[in-house]
């Protein structure tokens, strides 16, 4: 996996059902196969864009991992525009394998 460019992150965010503009604050490789992009809106709400090559089907497991490993409390998941009951999106054109993304609003522990 590789760090994504700002323009790539902005394009991925447009796939989620969120009305406000988000601005990139930081990027962190949290595991060999996972990146966390911290975002903020103009009034200070915090969002995270999680990027992995694999994510749990159960979003509560992902929330628990973020809490335990990153000290983040997931307040709510932002579903993709065409979510079909899934909180994740799958993007195939970034690398030789599929990247999975999930967008969430959070607060620090």
C-alpha positions in Angstrom: 0.0 0.0 0.0 1.1 3.6 -0.6 0.2 6.9 0.8 -2.5 8.6 -1.3 -2.1 12.1 -2.8 -4.3 14.9 -1.5 -6.3 14.9 -4.8 -6.9 11.1 -4.6 -8.2 11.5 -1.0 -10.5 14.3 -2.1 -11.9 12.1 -5.0 -12.5 9.2 -2.6 -14.4 11.5 -0.1 -16.8 12.4 -2.9 -18.0 8.8 -2.9 -19.4 9.2 0.6 -22.7 10.8 1.6 -21.2 13.9 3.3 -22.4 17.4 2.6 -19.5 19.4 4.1 -16.0 20.0 2.6 -13.3 18.1 4.5 -9.7 19.2 4.7 -6.7 16.9 5.2 -4.9 17.4 8.5 -2.5 14.5 8.6 -1.7 11.1 7.2 -0.4 8.1 9.2 0.5 4.6 8.4 -1.1 2.7 11.3 -0.2 -0.8 10.1 1.8 -2.2 7.1 -1.5 -2.5 5.3 -3.4 0.4 6.7 -3.4 4.2 6.6 -5.4 6.7 8.5 -6.1 10.1 7.0 -7.3 12.6 9.5 -9.6 15.3 8.2 -11.5 18.3 9.6 -14.4 20.4 8.4 -14.5 24.2 8.6 -16.2 24.2 12.0 -13.7 21.8 13.6 -15.5 18.4 13.4 -13.0 15.6 13.1 -13.2 12.8 10.5 -11.1 9.9 9.6 -10.7 8.1 6.3 -9.5 4.6 7.0 -7.7 2.8 4.1 -6.9 -0.9 4.3 -6.5 -3.9 2.0 -9.0 -5.7 4.3 -11.7 -4.5 6.7 -14.1 -6.3 8.9 -17.6 -6.7 7.7 -18.7 -5.7 11.2 -18.0 -2.0 11.7 -18.1 -2.2 15.5 -14.9 -4.4 15.3 -13.2 -1.6 13.2 -14.4 1.0 15.7 -12.9 -1.1 18.6 -9.6 -1.4 16.8 -9.5 2.4 16.2 -10.3 3.0 19.9 -7.7 0.5 21.2 -4.9 1.3 18.7 -5.4 5.0 17.8 -7.3 6.4 20.8 -10.2 7.5 18.6 -13.9 7.1 19.5 -15.9 6.6 16.3 -19.1 8.7 16.7 -20.7 7.6 13.5 -19.8 6.1 10.1 -20.5 8.1 7.0 -21.9 5.7 4.4 -21.0 5.7 0.7 -23.6 7.4 -1.5 -24.6 4.0 -3.0 -23.8 2.0 0.2 -26.1 -1.0 -0.3 -25.9 -1.6 3.5 -22.1 -1.5 3.5 -20.0 1.2 5.3 -17.0 0.5 3.0 -16.1 1.3 -0.5 -13.8 -0.7 -2.7 -11.4 1.1 -5.1 -9.5 -0.9 -7.7 -7.6 1.7 -9.8 -5.0 2.8 -7.2 -2.7 -0.2 -7.1 -2.4 -3.8 -8.2 -5.0 -4.8 -5.6 -8.3 -3.3 -4.2 -8.1 -0.7 -1.5 -11.0 -0.5 1.0 -12.1 2.8 2.5 -14.3 3.9 5.4 -15.2 7.4 6.5 -16.1 8.2 10.0 -16.6 11.1 12.4 -14.6 10.8 15.6 -13.4 12.4 18.8 -10.1 11.8 20.6 -10.2 9.7 23.8 
